[in-house]
Amino acid sequence: MTEEEIVEIQMLVHSIHELLKGRDPTLIGAVLADLLSLWLGGHIDLDSKNGTHRIRAELLRIHIRTVEQMIPLSAKEIGLPW
């Protein structure tokens, strides 16, 4: 990932954070689930429905592992214990 991409990610995260800050956690979860499903839905194997399922399942596993690794730092950033 380039430095420019990292800066763009940070800017987008900040913008989204500002939109969601202070909202009900259930609403935030629904928004994140909708966005995640859009991202996963964009990954397809044109030759195989099973291939599409495998791609999406693997991306979801990778995504969840990444989120789990980020939780301690994120909790610390917002002033909560991990």
Distance bins in CASP14 RR format, pairs under 12 A and 6 or more apart:
PFRMAT RR
TARGET T0000
AUTHOR 0000-0000-0000
RMODE 2
METHOD distances of the structure
MODEL  1
1 7 0 0 0 0 0 1 0 0 0 0 0
1 8 0 0 0 0 1 0 0 0 0 0 0
1 9 0 0 0 0 1 0 0 0 0 0 0
1 10 0 0 0 0 0 1 0 0 0 0 0
2 8 0 0 0 0 1 0 0 0 0 0 0
2 9 0 0 0 0 0 1 0 0 0 0 0
3 9 0 0 0 0 0 1 0 0 0 0 0
3 10 0 0 0 0 0 1 0 0 0 0 0
4 10 0 0 0 0 0 1 0 0 0 0 0
4 11 0 0 0 0 0 1 0 0 0 0 0
5 11 0 0 0 0 0 1 0 0 0 0 0
5 12 0 0 0 0 0 1 0 0 0 0 0
6 12 0 0 0 0 0 1 0 0 0 0 0
6 13 0 0 0 0 0 1 0 0 0 0 0
7 13 0 0 0 0 0 1 0 0 0 0 0
7 14 0 0 0 0 0 1 0 0 0 0 0
8 14 0 0 0 0 0 1 0 0 0 0 0
8 15 0 0 0 0 0 1 0 0 0 0 0
9 15 0 0 0 0 0 1 0 0 0 0 0
9 16 0 0 0 0 0 1 0 0 0 0 0
10 16 0 0 0 0 0 1 0 0 0 0 0
10 17 0 0 0 0 0 1 0 0 0 0 0
11 17 0 0 0 0 0 1 0 0 0 0 0
11 18 0 0 0 0 0 1 0 0 0 0 0
12 18 0 0 0 0 0 1 0 0 0 0 0
12 19 0 0 0 0 0 1 0 0 0 0 0
12 35 0 0 0 0 0 1 0 0 0 0 0
13 19 0 0 0 0 0 1 0 0 0 0 0
13 20 0 0 0 0 0 1 0 0 0 0 0
13 21 0 0 0 0 0 1 0 0 0 0 0
13 70 0 0 0 0 0 1 0 0 0 0 0
13 74 0 0 0 0 0 1 0 0 0 0 0
13 77 0 0 0 0 0 1 0 0 0 0 0
14 20 0 0 0 0 0 1 0 0 0 0 0
14 21 0 0 0 0 0 1 0 0 0 0 0
14 77 0 0 0 0 0 1 0 0 0 0 0
15 21 0 0 0 0 0 1 0 0 0 0 0
16 23 0 0 0 0 0 1 0 0 0 0 0
16 28 0 0 0 0 1 0 0 0 0 0 0
16 31 0 0 0 0 1 0 0 0 0 0 0
16 32 0 0 0 0 1 0 0 0 0 0 0
16 35 0 0 0 0 1 0 0 0 0 0 0
17 23 0 0 0 0 0 1 0 0 0 0 0
17 28 0 0 0 0 0 1 0 0 0 0 0
17 31 0 0 0 0 0 1 0 0 0 0 0
17 32 0 0 0 0 0 1 0 0 0 0 0
17 74 0 0 0 0 0 1 0 0 0 0 0
17 77 0 0 0 0 0 1 0 0 0 0 0
17 78 0 0 0 0 1 0 0 0 0 0 0
19 27 0 0 0 0 0 1 0 0 0 0 0
19 28 0 0 0 0 1 0 0 0 0 0 0
19 31 0 0 0 0 1 0 0 0 0 0 0
19 32 0 0 0 0 0 1 0 0 0 0 0
19 35 0 0 0 0 0 1 0 0 0 0 0
20 26 0 0 0 0 0 1 0 0 0 0 0
20 27 0 0 0 0 1 0 0 0 0 0 0
20 28 1 0 1 0 0 0 0 0 0 0 0
20 29 0 0 0 0 1 0 0 0 0 0 0
20 30 0 0 0 0 0 1 0 0 0 0 0
20 31 1 0 0 1 0 0 0 0 0 0 0
20 32 0 0 0 0 1 0 0 0 0 0 0
20 35 0 0 0 0 0 1 0 0 0 0 0
21 27 0 0 0 0 0 1 0 0 0 0 0
21 28 0 0 0 0 1 0 0 0 0 0 0
21 78 0 0 0 0 0 1 0 0 0 0 0
22 28 0 0 0 0 1 0 0 0 0 0 0
22 78 0 0 0 0 0 1 0 0 0 0 0
23 29 0 0 0 0 1 0 0 0 0 0 0
23 30 0 0 0 0 0 1 0 0 0 0 0
23 31 0 0 0 0 1 0 0 0 0 0 0
23 32 0 0 0 0 0 1 0 0 0 0 0
24 30 0 0 0 0 1 0 0 0 0 0 0
24 31 0 0 0 0 0 1 0 0 0 0 0
25 31 0 0 0 0 0 1 0 0 0 0 0
25 32 0 0 0 0 0 1 0 0 0 0 0
26 32 0 0 0 0 0 1 0 0 0 0 0
26 33 0 0 0 0 0 1 0 0 0 0 0
27 33 0 0 0 0 0 1 0 0 0 0 0
27 34 0 0 0 0 0 1 0 0 0 0 0
28 34 0 0 0 0 0 1 0 0 0 0 0
28 35 0 0 0 0 0 1 0 0 0 0 0
29 35 0 0 0 0 1 0 0 0 0 0 0
29 36 0 0 0 0 1 0 0 0 0 0 0
29 37 0 0 0 0 0 1 0 0 0 0 0
30 36 0 0 0 0 0 1 0 0 0 0 0
30 37 0 0 0 0 0 1 0 0 0 0 0
31 37 0 0 0 0 0 1 0 0 0 0 0
31 38 0 0 0 0 0 1 0 0 0 0 0
32 38 0 0 0 0 0 1 0 0 0 0 0
32 39 0 0 0 0 0 1 0 0 0 0 0
32 63 0 0 0 0 0 1 0 0 0 0 0
32 67 0 0 0 0 1 0 0 0 0 0 0
33 39 0 0 0 0 0 1 0 0 0 0 0
33 40 0 0 0 0 0 1 0 0 0 0 0
33 60 0 0 0 0 0 1 0 0 0 0 0
33 63 0 0 0 0 0 1 0 0 0 0 0
34 40 0 0 0 0 0 1 0 0 0 0 0
34 41 0 0 0 0 0 1 0 0 0 0 0
35 41 0 0 0 0 0 1 0 0 0 0 0
35 42 0 0 0 0 0 1 0 0 0 0 0
35 63 0 0 0 0 0 1 0 0 0 0 0
36 42 0 0 0 0 0 1 0 0 0 0 0
36 43 0 0 0 0 0 1 0 0 0 0 0
36 56 0 0 0 0 0 1 0 0 0 0 0
36 59 0 0 0 0 1 0 0 0 0 0 0
36 60 1 0 0 1 0 0 0 0 0 0 0
36 63 1 0 0 1 0 0 0 0 0 0 0
36 64 0 0 0 0 1 0 0 0 0 0 0
36 66 0 0 0 0 0 1 0 0 0 0 0
36 67 0 0 0 0 1 0 0 0 0 0 0
37 43 0 0 0 0 0 1 0 0 0 0 0
37 56 0 0 0 0 1 0 0 0 0 0 0
37 59 0 0 0 0 0 1 0 0 0 0 0
37 60 0 0 0 0 1 0 0 0 0 0 0
37 63 0 0 0 0 0 1 0 0 0 0 0
38 56 0 0 0 0 0 1 0 0 0 0 0
39 55 0 0 0 0 0 1 0 0 0 0 0
39 56 0 0 0 0 1 0 0 0 0 0 0
39 59 0 0 0 0 1 0 0 0 0 0 0
39 60 0 0 0 0 1 0 0 0 0 0 0
39 62 0 0 0 0 0 1 0 0 0 0 0
39 63 0 0 0 0 1 0 0 0 0 0 0
40 52 0 0 0 0 1 0 0 0 0 0 0
40 53 0 0 0 0 0 1 0 0 0 0 0
40 55 0 0 0 0 1 0 0 0 0 0 0
40 56 1 0 1 0 0 0 0 0 0 0 0
40 57 0 0 0 0 1 0 0 0 0 0 0
40 58 0 0 0 0 0 1 0 0 0 0 0
40 59 1 0 0 1 0 0 0 0 0 0 0
40 60 1 0 0 1 0 0 0 0 0 0 0
40 61 0 0 0 0 0 1 0 0 0 0 0
40 62 0 0 0 0 0 1 0 0 0 0 0
40 63 0 0 0 0 1 0 0 0 0 0 0
40 64 0 0 0 0 0 1 0 0 0 0 0
41 52 0 0 0 0 1 0 0 0 0 0 0
41 53 0 0 0 0 0 1 0 0 0 0 0
41 55 0 0 0 0 1 0 0 0 0 0 0
41 56 1 0 0 1 0 0 0 0 0 0 0
41 57 0 0 0 0 0 1 0 0 0 0 0
41 59 0 0 0 0 1 0 0 0 0 0 0
41 60 0 0 0 0 0 1 0 0 0 0 0
42 52 0 0 0 0 1 0 0 0 0 0 0
42 55 0 0 0 0 1 0 0 0 0 0 0
42 56 0 0 0 0 1 0 0 0 0 0 0
42 59 0 0 0 0 1 0 0 0 0 0 0
43 51 0 0 0 0 1 0 0 0 0 0 0
43 52 1 0 0 1 0 0 0 0 0 0 0
43 53 0 0 0 0 0 1 0 0 0 0 0
43 54 0 0 0 0 0 1 0 0 0 0 0
43 55 1 0 1 0 0 0 0 0 0 0 0
43 56 1 0 1 0 0 0 0 0 0 0 0
43 57 0 0 0 0 0 1 0 0 0 0 0
43 58 0 0 0 0 1 0 0 0 0 0 0
43 59 1 0 1 0 0 0 0 0 0 0 0
43 60 0 0 0 0 1 0 0 0 0 0 0
43 62 0 0 0 0 0 1 0 0 0 0 0
43 63 0 0 0 0 0 1 0 0 0 0 0
44 50 0 0 0 0 0 1 0 0 0 0 0
44 51 0 0 0 0 1 0 0 0 0 0 0
44 52 1 0 1 0 0 0 0 0 0 0 0
44 53 0 0 0 0 1 0 0 0 0 0 0
44 54 0 0 0 0 0 1 0 0 0 0 0
44 55 1 0 0 1 0 0 0 0 0 0 0
44 56 0 0 0 0 1 0 0 0 0 0 0
44 59 0 0 0 0 0 1 0 0 0 0 0
45 51 1 0 1 0 0 0 0 0 0 0 0
45 52 1 0 1 0 0 0 0 0 0 0 0
45 53 0 0 0 0 1 0 0 0 0 0 0
45 54 1 0 0 1 0 0 0 0 0 0 0
45 55 1 0 1 0 0 0 0 0 0 0 0
45 56 0 0 0 0 1 0 0 0 0 0 0
45 57 0 0 0 0 0 1 0 0 0 0 0
45 58 0 0 0 0 0 1 0 0 0 0 0
45 59 0 0 0 0 0 1 0 0 0 0 0
46 52 0 0 0 0 1 0 0 0 0 0 0
46 55 0 0 0 0 0 1 0 0 0 0 0
47 54 0 0 0 0 0 1 0 0 0 0 0
47 55 0 0 0 0 0 1 0 0 0 0 0
48 54 0 0 0 0 1 0 0 0 0 0 0
48 55 0 0 0 0 1 0 0 0 0 0 0
49 55 0 0 0 0 0 1 0 0 0 0 0
49 56 0 0 0 0 0 1 0 0 0 0 0
50 56 0 0 0 0 0 1 0 0 0 0 0
50 57 0 0 0 0 0 1 0 0 0 0 0
51 57 0 0 0 0 1 0 0 0 0 0 0
51 58 0 0 0 0 1 0 0 0 0 0 0
51 59 0 0 0 0 0 1 0 0 0 0 0
52 58 0 0 0 0 0 1 0 0 0 0 0
52 59 0 0 0 0 0 1 0 0 0 0 0
53 59 0 0 0 0 0 1 0 0 0 0 0
53 60 0 0 0 0 0 1 0 0 0 0 0
54 60 0 0 0 0 0 1 0 0 0 0 0
54 61 0 0 0 0 0 1 0 0 0 0 0
55 61 0 0 0 0 0 1 0 0 0 0 0
55 62 0 0 0 0 0 1 0 0 0 0 0
56 62 0 0 0 0 0 1 0 0 0 0 0
56 63 0 0 0 0 0 1 0 0 0 0 0
57 63 0 0 0 0 0 1 0 0 0 0 0
57 64 0 0 0 0 0 1 0 0 0 0 0
58 64 0 0 0 0 0 1 0 0 0 0 0
58 65 0 0 0 0 0 1 0 0 0 0 0
59 65 0 0 0 0 0 1 0 0 0 0 0
59 66 0 0 0 0 0 1 0 0 0 0 0
60 66 0 0 0 0 0 1 0 0 0 0 0
60 67 0 0 0 0 0 1 0 0 0 0 0
61 67 0 0 0 0 0 1 0 0 0 0 0
61 68 0 0 0 0 0 1 0 0 0 0 0
62 68 0 0 0 0 0 1 0 0 0 0 0
62 69 0 0 0 0 0 1 0 0 0 0 0
63 69 0 0 0 0 0 1 0 0 0 0 0
63 70 0 0 0 0 0 1 0 0 0 0 0
64 70 0 0 0 0 0 1 0 0 0 0 0
64 71 0 0 0 0 0 1 0 0 0 0 0
65 71 0 0 0 0 0 1 0 0 0 0 0
66 73 0 0 0 0 0 1 0 0 0 0 0
66 74 0 0 0 0 0 1 0 0 0 0 0
67 73 0 0 0 0 0 1 0 0 0 0 0
67 74 0 0 0 0 1 0 0 0 0 0 0
68 74 0 0 0 0 0 1 0 0 0 0 0
68 75 0 0 0 0 0 1 0 0 0 0 0
68 82 0 0 0 0 0 1 0 0 0 0 0
69 82 0 0 0 0 0 1 0 0 0 0 0
70 76 0 0 0 0 0 1 0 0 0 0 0
70 77 0 0 0 0 1 0 0 0 0 0 0
70 82 0 0 0 0 0 1 0 0 0 0 0
71 77 0 0 0 0 0 1 0 0 0 0 0
71 78 0 0 0 0 0 1 0 0 0 0 0
71 80 0 0 0 0 0 1 0 0 0 0 0
71 81 0 0 0 0 0 1 0 0 0 0 0
71 82 1 0 0 1 0 0 0 0 0 0 0
72 78 0 0 0 0 0 1 0 0 0 0 0
72 79 0 0 0 0 0 1 0 0 0 0 0
72 80 0 0 0 0 0 1 0 0 0 0 0
72 81 0 0 0 0 1 0 0 0 0 0 0
72 82 1 0 1 0 0 0 0 0 0 0 0
73 79 0 0 0 0 0 1 0 0 0 0 0
73 80 0 0 0 0 0 1 0 0 0 0 0
73 82 0 0 0 0 1 0 0 0 0 0 0
74 80 0 0 0 0 1 0 0 0 0 0 0
74 82 0 0 0 0 1 0 0 0 0 0 0
75 81 1 0 0 1 0 0 0 0 0 0 0
75 82 1 0 1 0 0 0 0 0 0 0 0
76 82 1 0 0 1 0 0 0 0 0 0 0
END
